[in-house]
């Protein structure tokens, strides 16, 4: 069940990016904007952190 949830999240996050953006991104290009919930459930957008270093950790307990 947990593996299905993790797989679903991965597929869902990938679906947030348009296919054309995935095909045209190159090293050094700015990341496309996207929104995901944080640990408290509040939606956070990548654009909120413009000009800062951002590290995104995807993890799960199995």
N, C-alpha and C positions, 0 to 999 in steps of 0.2 A: 504494500500500500504506500509506504513512504517513498519507494523508488518511483512509483507512478507519479506521485506528487512532484518529486524533484524533476522528473522528465517533463511533466506538464509545465512546470515553471520555466524550465529551460526553453521549451518550444514557445511558450507564451512570450518570454522576453525576446526571443529571436524574431517573433512576429511583430514586435513593436517597431523594428527597423524596416523601412521599405526595402524591397529587393533591389531596387536601383541604387540605394545608398550603400548596400553591401557590396555591390559590384563595382562601384566607382571610388570607394575609399582607398587611399594610399597612405603609406607611412608618413606621418607628419601632418596629415589633414586633421582639421578639428572634428571631434566626435559629434555625431548627430544628437540632437536633443531628445531625451526620453524621460519618462516619469515612472517611478516605482515606489511602493510603500516602504517606509523605514520600519525599524523595530517596534515603534509605537503605533503603526498603522497609518501615520500621516503620509500623504503623497509628497514625494520630493522629486524635483526636476533637476536634471544635470545643469541647466542654465542658471539655477540658483547659486551655483558654485563657480561661475565664470571668473577666470583669473586666478583660481586656486588649484592646487594639486589635488586630484580626487583619486582615491583608491576604492574600488568596489569589490567587496568580498562576497562570493556566493558559496555557501556552505550548507551542509545538512548533516544530521546525525542519523546513522543507520543502525 
